[in-house]
């Protein structure tokens, strides 16, 4: 049965009927000998909860993984990558990662710092003089790249430009330039944490100007390729299209829209550096390892890694935001990562630099019983550092 474009839970011809026929999930039992027996209860409970949540949500699917040093030790796929076509979720399924893209943008910036192209405290205005047009500029305000990457530049979350987050991916830089004069300061740079999507859009644009190379090509050449992230991209071509999950924008009333997520594959206006990456659980595990400098290729020098994974926000020295990553301290253990949500997709990446442990959760719908960030934290926190694989 093929559901309508807009369906409600309980509609006989909708997604619920399809999912109820087969609540698919795989690899629910730990299968890798490198997993200590002491980890099995926590991992099995995690898998069972996710499976039950996806079945209860009755919308789409989820792929999850536990990795260490870039190697996936366990992966599970639950529900459907494309319920309309009857395609189950799989380990190889590709999802949009939303704001996890900010982590890639910040890491690219750090790579360019290592290469001597820019410095962390270089004034943004030296690369993007157009920011002089930002509204309500505090006297003497001149945010540096570090402040933009840590959401402490003082920028508003979004520009006030109609349609800023819409339009072909090929024209995203033009949208940035159109957005800048409609964006305002909220606070003086360096004084407060203020999450800014447009800030990261401008940061990616600045890296394009700094290196003299297109931003997307830089991410591909300097991050995707060294880490063999072959299923990660900004534009899903024919070779990857069969693995792309169908997004479902669902709301609290049970309405599910699959048209809007489908349209966004063509582009989201300026939101490339802050929301444009597509990926898989394996590729995101490899990215985390590259950032941590564990396992295979290392993306950063030790000095830049400490900057990226160190709290940059003024409120709390132990938990806050680094450069493109949220930093959380739980019982003395430090975790870094990022969440993401765009139309039809939600995602979370979390890793522990001290142990290399990484959790990845990718879902092709927005609202669901599983809180991805909390589930990732609880899973990693349950895996005691005394029980690391040998």
C-alpha positions in Angstrom: 0.0 0.0 0.0 1.2 3.5 -0.8 0.2 6.2 1.7 -1.0 9.7 0.8 1.6 12.5 0.9 0.0 13.7 4.1 -1.1 10.9 6.5 -2.1 10.6 10.1 -1.4 7.9 12.6 -4.3 5.5 12.6 -5.0 6.0 8.9 -5.4 2.4 7.5 -3.6 3.3 4.3 -0.9 5.3 6.1 2.5 4.6 7.5 1.2 2.9 10.6 -0.4 0.1 8.7 2.9 -0.5 6.8 5.1 -0.4 9.9 2.7 -2.6 11.9 3.1 -5.3 9.3 6.8 -5.5 10.0 8.6 -3.6 12.7 12.0 -4.3 11.2 15.2 -4.1 13.1 18.6 -5.8 12.7 21.7 -6.5 14.7 20.0 -6.0 18.0 22.3 -8.4 19.8 26.0 -7.4 20.2 27.9 -9.3 17.5 31.5 -8.2 17.9 34.0 -10.1 20.0 35.7 -6.8 21.0 32.6 -5.9 23.0 33.2 -6.8 26.7 30.5 -9.0 28.2 29.9 -6.3 30.8 28.7 -4.0 28.0 26.0 -6.4 26.7 23.2 -5.5 29.1 23.4 -1.7 28.5 23.8 -2.2 24.7 20.9 -4.7 24.5 18.7 -2.5 26.6 19.5 0.5 24.3 18.7 -1.6 21.2 15.4 -2.9 22.6 14.4 0.6 23.6 15.2 2.1 20.2 13.4 -0.8 18.5 10.3 -0.3 20.6 10.3 3.5 20.1 10.6 3.2 16.3 7.8 0.7 16.2 5.6 3.0 18.5 6.4 6.1 16.4 5.2 4.3 13.3 6.8 6.8 10.9 10.1 5.8 9.5 13.4 4.3 10.7 16.6 4.8 12.6 20.2 3.5 12.2 22.4 3.5 15.3 26.0 2.5 16.0 28.5 2.1 18.7 32.1 2.6 17.7 35.6 3.0 19.1 38.5 4.7 17.4 36.4 4.9 14.2 35.6 1.1 14.1 32.0 0.2 14.4 31.6 -2.5 17.1 27.9 -2.7 16.8 25.2 -1.3 14.5 21.4 -1.6 14.5 18.8 -0.6 11.9 15.2 -0.2 12.9 12.1 0.4 10.9 12.1 1.8 7.4 14.5 3.9 5.2 11.6 4.3 2.8 8.2 3.0 4.1 6.5 4.1 1.0 8.7 1.8 -1.1 9.0 -0.9 1.6 12.8 -0.4 2.0 14.0 -1.2 5.5 16.6 0.8 7.3 20.1 -0.6 7.1 23.6 0.1 8.4 24.4 1.7 5.0 21.4 4.0 4.9 22.2 7.7 4.3 20.5 10.4 6.3 20.7 14.2 6.5 22.8 15.2 9.5 21.5 18.8 10.0 23.6 20.8 12.4 26.2 18.2 12.8 27.4 19.9 9.6 28.6 22.8 11.9 31.2 20.4 13.3 32.6 19.8 9.8 32.7 23.5 9.1 34.6 24.2 12.4 37.0 21.3 11.8 37.7 22.7 8.3 38.5 26.0 9.9 40.9 24.3 12.3 42.6 22.4 9.5 43.1 25.8 7.7 44.6 27.1 11.0 47.0 24.1 11.1 47.9 24.9 7.5 48.6 28.5 8.3 45.9 29.9 6.1 44.0 31.6 8.9 44.3 32.0 12.7 41.6 31.4 15.2 41.5 35.0 16.2 41.6 36.5 12.7 38.8 39.1 12.4 35.9 37.7 10.4 35.7 41.1 8.7 39.1 40.6 7.1 37.6 37.8 5.1 34.0 39.0 4.9 34.0 42.8 4.9 30.3 42.7 4.2 29.6 42.0 7.9 30.1 45.7 8.4 26.5 45.8 7.2 25.2 43.7 10.1 22.5 45.5 12.1 22.7 46.8 15.6 26.5 46.5 15.7 27.9 47.2 19.2 30.6 49.9 19.3 33.9 48.5 18.2 32.5 45.0 17.6 34.9 42.8 15.6 34.3 39.1 16.1 37.1 36.7 15.4 36.8 33.2 13.8 37.1 31.6 17.2 34.0 33.5 18.4 32.0 32.7 15.3 32.8 28.9 15.6 31.9 28.9 19.3 28.6 30.9 18.9 30.0 33.7 21.0 30.2 36.3 18.1 26.9 37.8 19.3 25.0 37.1 16.1 21.3 36.4 15.9 20.2 32.9 15.2 18.8 33.6 11.7 18.7 36.4 9.2 15.5 38.3 8.6 15.6 37.6 4.8 12.5 36.1 3.4 13.5 32.8 1.8 17.0 32.8 3.2 16.7 29.0 3.9 15.4 28.1 0.5 16.9 27.9 -2.9 19.4 25.8 -5.0 22.5 24.6 -3.3 24.6 26.1 -6.1 23.6 29.6 -5.0 24.1 29.3 -1.3 26.9 31.9 -1.2 24.7 34.4 -2.9 22.1 33.8 -0.1 24.8 34.4 2.5 25.6 37.8 1.0 21.9 38.6 0.8 21.3 37.5 4.4 24.1 39.5 6.0 22.5 43.0 5.9 19.3 41.5 7.4 21.2 39.9 10.3 21.6 41.7 13.7 23.8 41.4 16.7 22.2 40.3 19.9 25.2 40.9 22.2 28.8 42.2 22.0 31.2 39.6 20.7 32.8 37.3 23.4 30.2 38.1 26.1 27.6 35.4 25.8 26.8 32.1 24.0 24.2 32.7 21.3 23.6 29.9 18.9 23.7 31.2 15.3 22.9 29.3 12.1 23.7 32.3 10.0 27.0 32.7 11.9 28.1 29.3 10.7 26.9 30.0 7.2 29.1 33.1 7.2 32.0 31.0 8.7 31.9 28.5 5.9 31.8 31.3 3.3 34.8 32.9 5.0 36.7 29.6 4.7 35.9 29.6 1.0 37.4 33.0 0.6 40.4 32.3 2.9 41.5 29.2 0.9 40.3 30.4 -2.5 38.5 27.0 -3.0 34.8 26.2 -2.9 33.7 25.3 0.6 32.1 22.0 -0.3 35.1 20.9 -2.3 37.4 21.7 0.7 35.3 19.6 3.1 35.3 16.7 0.6 39.1 16.9 0.0 40.2 17.6 3.5 37.8 15.6 5.6 35.7 13.1 3.6 38.5 11.7 1.4 41.3 11.4 4.1 38.8 9.5 6.3 37.4 7.4 3.5 33.9 8.8 4.1 32.6 7.5 0.8 28.9 7.8 1.7 29.1 11.4 2.9 28.3 14.3 0.6 26.5 17.6 0.2 24.8 16.6 -3.1 23.5 13.0 -3.4 24.4 11.7 -6.8 23.2 8.7 -8.6 25.6 6.3 -7.0 24.4 7.2 -3.5 20.8 7.8 -4.2 19.7 4.1 -3.7 20.9 4.4 -0.1 19.2 7.7 0.7 16.4 7.5 3.3 13.1 9.3 2.6 12.6 12.1 5.1 9.3 12.5 7.1 8.4 15.8 8.6 5.9 14.7 11.3 4.2 16.9 13.9 2.5 16.4 17.3 -0.9 15.9 15.6 0.4 12.9 13.7 0.6 14.6 10.3 3.5 13.4 8.1 4.8 15.5 5.2 7.2 13.8 2.8 7.0 16.5 0.1 8.9 19.2 2.0 11.9 17.1 3.0 12.1 15.9 -0.6 12.2 19.5 -1.9 15.1 20.3 0.4 17.4 17.8 -1.2 17.8 20.4 -4.0 19.0 23.0 -1.5 18.2 25.0 1.6 19.4 28.5 0.6 22.3 29.6 2.8 22.2 26.6 5.0 25.1 24.6 3.6 27.9 25.0 6.1 25.4 24.7 9.0 23.1 21.9 7.7 24.2 20.5 4.4 26.0 17.2 5.1 24.5 13.8 4.3 26.2 10.8 6.0 26.0 7.3 7.5 26.7 5.9 11.0 30.1 4.4 9.8 31.2 7.7 8.2 30.3 9.8 11.2 32.2 7.3 13.5 35.2 7.8 11.2 34.8 11.6 11.4 34.7 11.4 15.2 37.9 9.4 15.2 39.6 11.8 12.9 38.7 14.7 15.2 39.9 12.8 18.3 43.1 11.7 16.6 42.4 8.1 17.3 42.3 5.1 15.0 43.0 6.0 11.4 43.8 9.4 9.9 44.0 12.3 12.3 42.6 15.6 11.0 44.1 18.0 13.6 47.3 18.8 15.4 47.2 18.2 19.2 47.1 22.0 19.7 44.1 22.5 17.5 42.3 19.5 18.8 42.5 20.9 22.3 41.0 24.2 21.0 38.2 22.4 19.1 37.3 20.2 22.0 37.8 22.7 24.8 34.9 24.8 26.2 35.0 28.2 24.6 31.8 29.7 26.1 32.1 31.9 29.2 29.3 30.3 31.3 30.8 27.0 32.5 34.4 25.7 32.1 33.4 22.1 32.1 30.3 22.0 29.8 29.3 24.3 27.0 30.4 24.7 23.4 33.9 24.3 21.9 34.6 25.0 18.2 31.7 23.3 16.4 31.0 20.8 19.2 28.9 20.7 22.3 31.0 19.7 25.3 29.4 17.9 28.3 31.0 16.6 31.5 29.2 13.7 33.2 30.7 12.3 36.4 34.1 13.5 35.4 33.9 12.1 31.9 34.0 14.5 29.0 31.9 14.0 25.9 31.8 16.0 22.7 29.3 15.9 19.9 26.5 17.6 18.1 22.8 17.1 17.3 21.0 18.0 14.1 17.4 18.5 13.0 16.2 19.5 9.5 12.9 18.8 7.8 12.3 15.1 7.9 15.6 14.1 9.7 17.2 14.1 13.1 20.7 13.0 14.1 23.1 12.9 17.0 26.9 12.2 17.2 28.6 11.8 20.6 32.1 10.7 21.4 34.4 10.5 24.4 37.9 11.7 23.4 39.6 9.9 26.4 38.4 6.5 25.3 37.4 6.9 21.6 33.9 5.6 22.3 31.4 7.0 19.9 27.6 6.8 19.5 25.8 7.7 16.3 22.0 7.9 15.9 20.4 8.8 12.6 16.6 9.0 12.0 14.5 9.9 9.0 11.7 11.7 10.9 11.5 14.6 13.3 9.3 13.8 16.3 9.7 10.5 18.1 9.9 8.8 21.4 13.7 8.6 21.4 15.5 11.7 22.6 18.6 11.1 20.5 21.0 13.2 22.5 19.9 11.7 25.9 20.0 8.2 24.5 23.6 8.7 23.2 24.8 10.1 26.5 23.1 7.4 28.6 24.6 4.6 26.4 28.2 5.9 26.6 27.9 6.8 30.3 26.8 3.2 30.9 29.9 1.8 29.3 32.4 2.1 32.1 36.0 3.1 31.3 37.1 0.2 33.4 35.5 -2.1 30.7 37.2 -0.7 27.6 37.9 -3.3 24.8 41.5 -4.5 24.9 
